Amino acid sequence: MVADPWRDRARRAMESRLRPNGDVRPHYVVCGQDALAFYLVNELIAAGGRVTVIVPPQRRADGPDIRTVRGIRVIRAARIDEATLRLAGLAGARGLALMHQDDVGNIHAALCAQEVEPDVRVVMRMFNTSLGNGVKRLFADCQVLSDASMAAPAFVAAALGEVTPTHFRHGGRTLHVARRADVRPEHVICGLADTRERTHPRVLPADQDQADVVLAEATGEPAGTVIAARRLVRARRRRRPAFALLRALRVFVSRKIGIATIGVLLIVAISGILLSRAAHLNLWQALYLTLLTAVTGSDVDLGERPGVQIMQVVLTVAGLALVPLITAVVVEGIVNARLAINAGRLRTPRTDHVVVLGLGNVGTRVMWQLHDLGVEVVAIDKDPDARGADVARRLGIPLIVGDGAQEETLRAASVATCQALVVVSTDDVTNLQAALNGRLVKHDLRVVLRLFDGDFAERIQKAFNIGISRSVSYLAAPAFAAAMMDRDVIATIPVDRHVLLVAEVTVAAGSPLDGQQLTALSQSQGVRVIALARDGGSRPQWSPAAGERLGARDRVTVVARRAGLSWLVKQASVLTMPPAGPVGPDKGVPGGASA
């Protein structure tokens, strides 16, 4: 490739402008403008990074406006190519986040980035993780993450009324999240949250004994979601097939034909009983005589008593009406079932199932995981060619094509008898309308609601008593931020709309934590120490005493909120400059620059 002197001068000038004298803050480039990119940028700024964001020329109508985040530089570009990445200052940057919901586009952008800065750390968002794991081998430092895969277990657990099944292994132990009542006291490592007040859970309460959701050592017991799913499967198997048949007939057979058929059957039964009593027959003989008389008619016998002759006449006439009625029932049921399939309605009503509304990235993962657990699922999407439509057909999951926000669509999905309604479309208004209409159909319906705006979600919880809401972007952002900053985040634990991080932090020599007692960490809001590994130690000490003093190169394992972890990382590091000016995600104000 022939060198371009003008481009070289422009690149050097741009890098000089992006890295002011004395500014040693790490530089990150983020491509995307949806809610996940918004939360990621706030995470990076809160950690003291400089962020350049590449967005399309036109802003998305849904989700927050990433351009209003304070302290970032915005570049508008219709295409992410080498020129755009050079303009963003990728050369010398610490990391590149490709956050578009386009697997092929993200791969193309990563290949372009390799030409600009071969050693840059690439964090790629992909739905097809199998493809991503194959592609990541092409790059020197690449992490492939799926926000849908991260968030789906939280939605599945909420639909089943259980805590999110988080498992991870650290320090020779396998730890998991569970309810305190489901584990033995000696297996509890740390209290995580008090969720007894449904709309106001307390995360990392000061008194850990008050926490009903805990981090515990795994002992081979199945997760709560697995137990709940098995319970639903057993309940479904105990249902009587006759009841299912009657429900199906009630749906696919018209009321008039049903009443006429039942009336004729009653006439046949009463006449058969009277005839058998008059002839002094046993049960089998009575059944035999009644069926043959109703279907084939009775032989003429002028010597019989008048009462017996009347019963024979009634049975014969009723039999003449019964045959075409049964034929009509069968034909109408088959036709209506075929019409229901073509119209996207259920062939038979369902009970104790889970309705998933929205088959995008997250909805597809939720539907798949529920199916793998053995839970009966009904899917709804207005687009017959949605991402998860083919998956639903392949798994044999009923798919209703229609507007899930409408009450008639929800009734068609048997919401009145379902276990939970999981609303995960990409439109907050549609999600809210579906949740409210679902509550109209069933007042005590468990609704798991996806909302992008955190403040809006809190107000909805208070106003409409919908206590289960999730933000996919908010749940996944910490993992993306940790991958960008190369932090040793072991696991992320979603608790309601909050996210806790399990991380291991190394104490640097000369840092504020060097020589301090663990009490200094425990007294911090949003940080709980669960293990301590001394310099050179291969195994950590679990639940260390608060009086233990920290030394250089000690490794502290904590459960922390995001702000608490950022504080801890700064305290464990040697500060070479004053903290950066940009504010964190909870206090950002409009005002970014643009190029």
RADA-V712690 format. One record per helix or strand of 3 or more residues. SS is the DSSP state (@ for helix, = for strand). FROM is the first residue (numbers start at 1). TO is the last residue. Records with the same first field share a line. If there is no record, write none. Layout:
SS = FROM-TO, FROM-TO
This chain:
@ = 5-18, 35-46, 66-68, 82-87, 103-116, 129-138, 147-159, 180-182, 185-187, 208-210, 224-238, 241-252, 255-279, 283-296, 306-343, 361-372, 389-395, 407-412, 415-417, 428-441, 454-464, 472-485, 519-522, 562-571
= = 27-31, 50-55, 72-76, 95-98, 121-125, 142-145, 167-170, 173-179, 188-194, 213-217, 354-357, 377-381, 398-401, 420-423, 447-450, 489-495, 498-506, 527-533, 555-560
